[in-house]
């Protein structure tokens, strides 16, 4: 995972290919640091092909934090990860941009059309 900050408070988190139960604690610790002082948080999931439930908790905490201090969106989401985010309700609380099919690496799980899903705004 890599984190990039700019001078305007935008933080981009580039996720690794898998956030499984072994990687989730490190992901959680780095996400906790990423939201500190962020005005805009972008989670770039363009390499991510798998996320365990233990990886969803830090994303939810980031959604809650950023709803108070700025904005957040998740970009580059492949079909399999989008299905997980949809099933768990993230699509209704966070801006999610699905990955374009022709931008998929090595024919991974991505088969979506690149559509952007705007969430319903609800209290967290």
Buried (B, 14 or more C-beta within 10 A) or exposed (E): BEEEEEEEEBBBBBBBEBBBEEBBEEBBEBBEEBBEEBEBBBBBBBBBBBBBEBBBBBBBBBBEBBBEBBBBBBBBBBBBBBEBBBEBEBBBBBBBBBBBBEEBEEEBBBBBEEEEBEBEEEEE
